[in-house]
Amino acid sequence: MSYEVKINLRNDNYPIIIGSQNLKQAGKLIKNLLPDTVRTFVISDTNVFHIYGDRLINSLQESQLKPDYELLPAGEENKNLLNASKFYNNLLEHQMDRSSLLISLGGGVVGDLAGFVAATYMRGIKFVQIPTTLLAQVDSSVGGKVAVNHEAGKNLIGTFYHPEFVLTDVSTLKTLPKAEINSGMAEVIKHGMILDKDYYNYIENNLSMLSDLKPSNLIQLLKGSCILKGRVVKEDEKENGYRKILNFGHTIGHALEIITDYKEYKHGEAVAIGMVYNCKLAHKMGLLDYSIIDRLITLLSKVGLPTLIPKKIKADQVLKAIRKDKKSYQNKIPMILPKNIGEAIITNEWLDEDLKSVIQEN
Ligand SMILES: NC(=O)c1ccc[n+]([C@@H]2O[C@H](COP(=O)([O-])OP(=O)(O)OC[C@H]3O[C@@H](n4cnc5c(N)ncnc54)[C@H](O)[C@@H]3O)[C@@H](O)[C@H]2O)c1
């Protein structure tokens, strides 16, 4: 079973190919879809390459795609300009030129960094993403945002650069630690919560089935999320307006990550808490019925995600960290506030006092 989701852009489109055990088809797919490719360069991280590197490199060799590779130490702290610069050196040492294809094999960290390198090396070379975490398969590999972190904040240096295609092999999730699966589920739930009630109901009703990681179920889930995110990207590729809706849970989530120095929460865990407090704020403002918050908390808890800002984190700290968020423009911070499941608004019209009080009401 395999499925293809088309990501449609203003002047272009590309497929996300979702299947199981299809990593070993990578070489053949590149030969078919990008027949001019002569040389390939793989960027992966140490964990992922240890498990899946041979499979990918063998497949590229079998298709005479002359692969070279270099690895990033695993971890968010390595998604920075220094490592991007090391990869530029590697690409030059391996004499990669504008006809070479860069392939990322890994989670969102590798995808974001490799995509940024592909976008900037020799003014841009072709790029294929092979995401191996649930978060990367449902979210970070979809939509062309690539970036590295700066000491002043996450993803501050980046651009929009789309891959030629995305190759998703759901069987890679078998080796992903449970906490990382849960983290990815936060983004899946986010898609349902702000974009599609039926998708949200599907997740709620099939949670135990999804946790078995059966390929056919995973493919179904990924297809749903990629289609939904693809629709948003088509409407607003460069995040000038509507795409901001995907930041649901992220403004408060980022604040929690900043306050805890990125050490306490996985990205999805912080987003899960952020989604709950966005909903509480929406309720405070009279937009959302409290029963929806109960439903969301129940679903997130069943997945194993946190839903509360711990007492040791004070409301003032959260607000201060929010002000540091890069999405702040003339001090106006857009918040995504649900009105129902599958329906949300983007608004700057919210009050610090209201957010403070929902955090203090904990
Ligand atoms: N570009 C976007 O639109 C976008 C969207 C959301 C998040 N992001 C970015 O994504 C990053 C987070 O991505 P992530 O959650 O995938 O984290 P990650 O890339 O750090 O991966 C998490 C961990 O899992 C390991 N791993 C990956 N695949 C594995 C597998 N199949 N088996 C075993 N271990 C595996 C990695 O080595 C790492 O230790 C953040 O930097 C975030 O900013 C980007």
The ligand as an SDF file (V2000), in Angstrom:
LIG
                    3D

 44 48  0  0  0  0  0  0  0  0999 V2000
   10.1690   23.0300    8.8060 N   0  0  0  0  0  0  0  0  0  0  0  0
    9.0320   22.9690    9.4530 C   0  0  0  0  0  0  0  0  0  0  0  0
    7.9720   23.3120    8.9370 O   0  0  0  0  0  0  0  0  0  0  0  0
    9.0360   22.4350   10.8660 C   0  0  0  0  0  0  0  0  0  0  0  0
    7.8250   22.1090   11.4910 C   0  0  0  0  0  0  0  0  0  0  0  0
    7.8660   21.5440   12.7640 C   0  0  0  0  0  0  0  0  0  0  0  0
    9.0910   21.3260   13.3910 C   0  0  0  0  0  0  0  0  0  0  0  0
   10.2520   21.6660   12.7430 N   0  0  0  0  0  0  0  0  0  0  0  0
   11.5530   21.4200   13.3650 C   0  0  0  0  0  0  0  0  0  0  0  0
   11.7100   20.0120   13.5250 O   0  0  0  0  0  0  0  0  0  0  0  0
   12.6480   19.7950   14.5670 C   0  0  0  0  0  0  0  0  0  0  0  0
   12.1680   18.6630   15.4350 C   0  0  0  0  0  0  0  0  0  0  0  0
   12.1040   17.5100   14.6420 O   0  0  0  0  0  0  0  0  0  0  0  0
   11.9950   16.0400   15.2620 P   0  0  0  0  0  0  0  0  0  0  0  0
   10.9810   16.0530   16.3280 O   0  0  0  0  0  0  0  0  0  0  0  0
   11.8490   15.1280   14.1240 O   0  0  0  0  0  0  0  0  0  0  0  0
   13.3820   15.8750   16.0420 O   0  0  0  0  0  0  0  0  0  0  0  0
   14.7980   15.2560   15.6360 P   0  0  0  0  0  0  0  0  0  0  0  0
   15.1130   15.4430   14.2300 O   0  0  0  0  0  0  0  0  0  0  0  0
   15.7520   15.7740   16.6550 O   0  0  0  0  0  0  0  0  0  0  0  0
   14.5880   13.6990   15.9220 O   0  0  0  0  0  0  0  0  0  0  0  0
   14.3060   13.2560   17.2290 C   0  0  0  0  0  0  0  0  0  0  0  0
   15.2570   12.1350   17.6480 C   0  0  0  0  0  0  0  0  0  0  0  0
   14.8800   10.9240   17.0080 O   0  0  0  0  0  0  0  0  0  0  0  0
   15.9890   10.3300   16.3640 C   0  0  0  0  0  0  0  0  0  0  0  0
   15.4320    9.6180   15.2200 N   0  0  0  0  0  0  0  0  0  0  0  0
   14.9350   10.1650   14.0910 C   0  0  0  0  0  0  0  0  0  0  0  0
   14.3660    9.2180   13.3320 N   0  0  0  0  0  0  0  0  0  0  0  0
   14.5310    8.0460   13.9790 C   0  0  0  0  0  0  0  0  0  0  0  0
   14.1130    6.7190   13.7200 C   0  0  0  0  0  0  0  0  0  0  0  0
   13.3650    6.4090   12.6620 N   0  0  0  0  0  0  0  0  0  0  0  0
   14.4600    5.7580   14.5870 N   0  0  0  0  0  0  0  0  0  0  0  0
   15.1570    6.0670   15.7300 C   0  0  0  0  0  0  0  0  0  0  0  0
   15.5460    7.3090   16.0500 N   0  0  0  0  0  0  0  0  0  0  0  0
   15.2270    8.2910   15.1820 C   0  0  0  0  0  0  0  0  0  0  0  0
   16.9050   11.4840   16.0490 C   0  0  0  0  0  0  0  0  0  0  0  0
   18.2320   11.0600   15.9000 O   0  0  0  0  0  0  0  0  0  0  0  0
   16.7150   12.3690   17.2820 C   0  0  0  0  0  0  0  0  0  0  0  0
   17.5190   11.8950   18.3290 O   0  0  0  0  0  0  0  0  0  0  0  0
   12.8090   21.1090   15.3100 C   0  0  0  0  0  0  0  0  0  0  0  0
   14.0610   21.6520   14.9790 O   0  0  0  0  0  0  0  0  0  0  0  0
   11.6920   21.9790   14.7500 C   0  0  0  0  0  0  0  0  0  0  0  0
   12.0360   23.3550   14.7150 O   0  0  0  0  0  0  0  0  0  0  0  0
   10.2350   22.2100   11.5090 C   0  0  0  0  0  0  0  0  0  0  0  0
  1  2  1  0
  2  3  2  0
  2  4  1  0
  4  5  1  0
  4 44  2  0
  5  6  2  0
  6  7  1  0
  7  8  2  0
  8  9  1  0
  8 44  1  0
  9 10  1  0
  9 42  1  0
 10 11  1  0
 11 12  1  0
 11 40  1  0
 12 13  1  0
 13 14  1  0
 14 15  2  0
 14 16  1  0
 14 17  1  0
 17 18  1  0
 18 19  2  0
 18 20  1  0
 18 21  1  0
 21 22  1  0
 22 23  1  0
 23 24  1  0
 23 38  1  0
 24 25  1  0
 25 26  1  0
 25 36  1  0
 26 27  1  0
 26 35  1  0
 27 28  2  0
 28 29  1  0
 29 30  1  0
 29 35  2  0
 30 31  1  0
 30 32  2  0
 32 33  1  0
 33 34  2  0
 34 35  1  0
 36 37  1  0
 36 38  1  0
 38 39  1  0
 40 41  1  0
 40 42  1  0
 42 43  1  0
M  CHG  2   8   1  16  -1
M  END
$$$$
